[in-house]
Amino acid sequence: MQAVREVLIIGGGASGLTAAISAARAGAKVTLLEQNKQVGKKLLVTGNGRCNLTNRDQALYSYRGSSTDFIDTALKGFGLSETLEFFEGLGITVRDRNGYLYPCSDQASSVADALRMEAEHLRVKLALNTRVQSVRKENHRFLIETPGWTYEGDALILAAGSCAAPETGSDGSGYELARAMGHGVIEPLPALVQLRSPNKVFPRLKGLRIEAQVSLYSEGELLAEDRGEVQFTEYGLSGIPVFQVSRYGVRAIHEGRNVRALLNLLPFLDQKELDVFWQKRIRAGAYKSAAQLLVGLFPRKMADCLLKIAKISPDRIAETLTDQERQALWRACTAFEVEISAGNGFDRAQVCSGGVDTEEVNPKTMESIRVPELYFAGEILDVDGACGGYNLQWAWTSGYLAGLHSALK
């Protein structure tokens, strides 16, 4: 009679819980070690507490990392349809909001509870308040040292998260465990984070929210772009479109490159429409001052800023503006330039870019190529996603694959 496989999991977040369920369903005896007093702590704050589980649109460009082939292969092994079936089996009814999928309860706690209840039902041992001190492999067995016990198993899944959102217990310790096992780690950096600028105009623009196209450049190269509501803060830029492009800017700055953002504050107009728009606006408001010309387009604080950039007095009458001045104003509105000096730190980031090098991991199983029976899941890997449920989809995908194959080896 074949002995029951013993699977150890470090990390009780979204990917770790999914791995535990997957491994237990496949017949393994599972022990999950979590340093917090509860599992799923970070999961509770995702989607502003509503938990954007995944997204109908699974375009590969919504996932980022050193190898898109790695991500693509994994998603083909456990993707959207498998994820929805998995959660339906847990009792989570999904609500579709324009392709963004949430639990019908609109509560992240429902998802965390459902995962925990299934793990407990499958008799997964949840070792809470347990901090891992070291990991080693001896005689084909993994040994995990903690302050009170040494845990042993046939397979080990590292699902310890990243450095992002440290208030939820993420401290980057998983990277050191991976390095200790001989794995390369691509420098973790904040992603889905606000961007900082030395431009002195931002304290005056603090609190504004404006629809804009955000294009991020480094030394003439377009790094990324996105459109949505941009929030102006006293130190720089925030909002979903800024989060979406931030990982590219943060990594470029880390590499010593200069980064700037161009904001198109009239993104609903193309160049041809823009020319007609301004001609009509000036004809209709020929008697207005330059400041009055912008009323209805921008908040007063932004209008004052744009006129200053264009070097136009707010009192100038619209019909007296020269062609050169008009072009300067149009450029200020459609190419508002912002120098980017940094992103905010891990404490403000939703996720990290970087992590365990995916060149050293099998994308079909999440097993290490370097260390047999060692698996990885979730944010610890060099995979991150855009806003919209993609980081959680990666947690479900990598967690399920790691759990299944660790149990079947």
Stockholm file with secondary structure:
# STOCKHOLM 1.0

chainA/1-409         MQAVREVLIIGGGASGLTAAISAARAGAKVTLLEQNKQVGKKLLVTGNGRCNLTNRDQALYSYRGSSTDFIDTALKGFGLSETLEFFEGLGITVRDRNGYLYPCSDQASSVADALRMEAEHLRVKLALNTRVQSVRKENHRFLIETPGWTYEGDALILAAGSCAAPETGSDGSGYELARAMGHGVIEPLPALVQLRSPNKVFPRLKGLRIEAQVSLYSEGELLAEDRGEVQFTEYGLSGIPVFQVSRYGVRAIHEGRNVRALLNLLPFLDQKELDVFWQKRIRAGAYKSAAQLLVGLFPRKMADCLLKIAKISPDRIAETLTDQERQALWRACTAFEVEISAGNGFDRAQVCSGGVDTEEVNPKTMESIRVPELYFAGEILDVDGACGGYNLQWAWTSGYLAGLHSALK
#=GR chainA/1-409 SS CCCCCEEEEECCSHHHHHHHHHHHHTTCEEEEECSSSSSCTTGGGGGGGTCCCEESCCCGGGEEESCHHHHHHHHHHSCHHHHHHHHHHTTCCEEEETTEEEETTCCHHHHHHHHHHHHHHTTCEEECSCCCCEEEEETTEEEEECSSCEEEESEEEECCCCSSCGGGTCCSHHHHHHHHTTCCEEEEEEESCCEECCCTTHHHHTTCEEEEEEEEEETTEEEEEEEEEEEECSSEEESHHHHHHHHHHHHHHHTTCCEEEEEESCTTCCHHHHHHHHHHHHHHTTTSBHHHHTTTTSCHHHHHHHHHHHTCCTTSBGGGCCHHHHHHHHHHHHCEEEEECEECCTTTCSEEEEEECGGGBCTTTCBBSSSTTEEECGGGBSEEECTTTHHHHHHHHHHHHHHHHHHHC
#=GC SS_cons         CCCCCEEEEECCSHHHHHHHHHHHHTTCEEEEECSSSSSCTTGGGGGGGTCCCEESCCCGGGEEESCHHHHHHHHHHSCHHHHHHHHHHTTCCEEEETTEEEETTCCHHHHHHHHHHHHHHTTCEEECSCCCCEEEEETTEEEEECSSCEEEESEEEECCCCSSCGGGTCCSHHHHHHHHTTCCEEEEEEESCCEECCCTTHHHHTTCEEEEEEEEEETTEEEEEEEEEEEECSSEEESHHHHHHHHHHHHHHHTTCCEEEEEESCTTCCHHHHHHHHHHHHHHTTTSBHHHHTTTTSCHHHHHHHHHHHTCCTTSBGGGCCHHHHHHHHHHHHCEEEEECEECCTTTCSEEEEEECGGGBCTTTCBBSSSTTEEECGGGBSEEECTTTHHHHHHHHHHHHHHHHHHHC
//
